[in-house]
Amino acid sequence: MITSIALFSAVALSAATLCIAGLQYSAGVVAQMAAAAPVRTDNLRPGYAPRLVVTRSDDLNVARSVPVKPVPQPLPPEAAIGPAPGFTHSVGVEALRVRSGPKTTEPQVFTLKGGSFVNISDNVRGWVRITDESGQSGWVYGSLLRQRESTAAELR
């Protein structure tokens, strides 16, 4: 009986070995056949729709492409009477924020309407200290003021 168990074990071991070798051979053959098979590419489609670039974002920045020039506005009728003597400049924009110091980060003290007359007393990096007709003073950027024509004519 021992011989029959030994014989059965030898046959079972040999069968398992051949089975594993056959599976390895089969897997190798399938891999070779798959590698050699032609791939059909006429039905492939992209999974996304490409987006065409129309323009660069810098080209759309209107603030850089259009020069901005202040447009002189006519003086309101109440300012046409004329300023008090001694005022050398007028406000050249519709409304002017007057600040407590020569920086945009300084708090706003008051606002002047377009055409208001002011005197300049100091100049720091383009910012000028002004005094208006009512005696209030503060800082504004100098390019927002216009020199009075009569003052410009008197200086010539």
Secondary structure, 3 states (H helix, E strand, C coil): CHHHHHHHHHHHHHHHHHHHHHHHHHHHHHHHHHHHCCCCCCCCCCCCCCCCCCCCHHHHCHHHHCCCCCCCCCCCHHHCCCCCCCCCEEECCCEEEEECCCCCCCCEEEEEECCCEEEEEEEECCEEEEEECCCCEEEEEHHHEEECHHHHHHHC
